[in-house]
Amino acid sequence: MFTRNKPLQRRKPLGPGKKSLARSGWRKKPNGTSTNRDSELEEDVAEDDTDARAHRALWALLRENGINGFIFREHERIGPYVVNFYCPAAKLAVDIRLAGDSDAARTAWLTTQGIRLTPLKAREVLADSKAALDRLAESFTLRVISREEP
């Protein structure tokens, strides 16, 4: 039978804003060095932050000006997919992506529906949002001209 020499004690609170080492994510590797198991999560959060900042920057420009008077919608659901921005008049979808992201099945499905998907890289939008808007305007103009031709 198990016997305990010391009586059970309550743990003392660490105070506001403090975490115990067990809950902070720090663990010992087998070789004795410490590592943070949350480093991969931190990288994912940083990528999400980059994507979100690029999205906000481009949406501010599209909401303010539009392109040639055409209106864009934000987070538009098209069939089973959601695109960042969509102009129903021109059937043009805009998607902000991180470097290396690609979804061929989604692009193919949108193309079969007559919707052109224009991907923009998040880092390009953050570096020069006006240039990204110009690239989008060029794609938009080509899309409108091609739709008007018989």
Buried (B, 14 or more C-beta within 10 A) or exposed (E): EEEEEEEEEEEEEEEEEEEEEEEEBBEEEEEEEEEEEEEEEEEEEEBEEBBEBBBEBBBEBBEEEEBEEBEBBBEBEBEEBEBBBBBBEBBBBBBBBEEEEEBEEBBEBBEEEEBBBBBBBBEBBBEEBEEBBEBBEEBBEBBBEEEEEE
